[in-house]
Amino acid sequence: MSAEVRRRRLEPVQIEVRGVVRRDAFTLSLDVALDQERIAVVGPNGAGKTTLLRLIAGLERLWTGELKIDGQLLDDGSSTFIAAHQRSVALAFQDHRLFGHLRIIDNVAYPLRRAGLKRAAARELAAGHLASVGLTDVAVMRPAQLSGGQRQRASIARALATPAQVLLLDEPLASVDDQSRTALRNLLINADHRTVVWVTHDPDDAKYADSTVTLPPNNT
Amino acid sequence: MLPMVLPPVVAGTALLFALGRRGLVGQWLDNWFGVTLPFTTAGTILAATFVSLPFFVTTVESALVAQGRDLEEAAAVNAAGPMTAFATVTVPSIRAAIGAGLALGWARALGEFGATITFAGSLGGRTRTLPLQTFLALESDPESAVAISVLLLAVSLGVLVALRGRWLTR
């Protein structure tokens, strides 16, 4: 299993989201097709950027419409819904969501353990991902001992460790310093995932994408 | 939550009517499995658990509500199914609350009197708990009643001191 994860080369995917999300008083219409390898999602506050990522990840359901990844229907707003853990999609949250009871290295090893790796093999791979985001020194610390920027980098490392076809990042560089920003940008652009989708407010970050999807203001 | 506000004697009476030999469930337990709970050590444990369980449940429930669904969502996008997420993320992240709930429930159970004497009686060596022994000793041997009371007081203070951080940081 470990060899499979190490060598895995992921194929390009096409993501289509057409439908309506409804949550309490919030309604959002989406008509988005993502078919490039590196996609930036921009738009004003409340346009639904985070909701789009949560839909693709399987954390939200469509009220009506269709969500397809590589032609496979994952959500049709009624009977069809593939749960988040069954999708080949990783998501790095804007608010990190690291597991407070685990050391940083075990946070990054978490998706590898779920993929079937033994603890030692998962930690070995996780150490590599932590090194790539410059967090080797804090591997044995708990999330509460890290700064906001370090937690964000750890969250990115955890998403990178996930052997998923699609990598979603919600404002991944929002709280990292300028020095780390360039290195992380390169890391995300060259990530071993065929499709990387990131939400950003920074035009500089959007420049590195193959395409930019701009969500219109949501006035509903 | 009912046992929390129910007078303990009423709780014991309810247990007797439900699980007594002629009780609603108790008669089937006796007929089918030969299991008798009233006036047994198991009955004592059951009465104490019944009365103290809400202390554990409310402590754990408030921790779960405070935590929200954020960590379960993080586990889900990292390929953990609901059961795996529960075992590897939910339970470990509220383990302090689980410990506090167990300590609170245990302390409450240790002091349980009314439900125990109603459901399990006060049979020496079988169902007589420390509070029951204290009550009996008050008439015949006041010194030993004081000694047991001091012991129970020490346990209560111990629980209070062990959980002080939890209450002070709220």
Interface residues (C-beta under 8 A of the other chain):
Chain A: A57 G58 L59 A83 A84 H85 V89 A90 L91 F93 D95 R97 L98 F99 G100 H101 L102 Y110 P111 R114 A115 R158 T162 A164
Chain B: D70 L71 E73 A74 A75 A76 V77 N78 A79 A80 G81 P82 T84 A85 T88 V89 P92 S93 R95
